[in-house]
């Protein structure tokens, strides 16, 4: 089961973002005195919407191949990290 602590450890272990970009963000955040500069804040998940699955080449049935337990993909610590692929 995913937790905020696990996601923070995961982000730290994979060192999300390159060091130059991370240093630039940390400097900007320090100057703005806003959000925490932890790696966890850089971790994002791209997860397809129902419409995106439905409109895909394989269609709605392809949704069965998307891994993710409902109890995990609906947790606030995960939902807050969702990003759209663009």
Helices and strands as residue ranges (DSSP letters): H 4-14, H 19-32, G 39-42, E 45-46, H 50-54, G 60-65, H 70-73, H 76-79, E 82-83
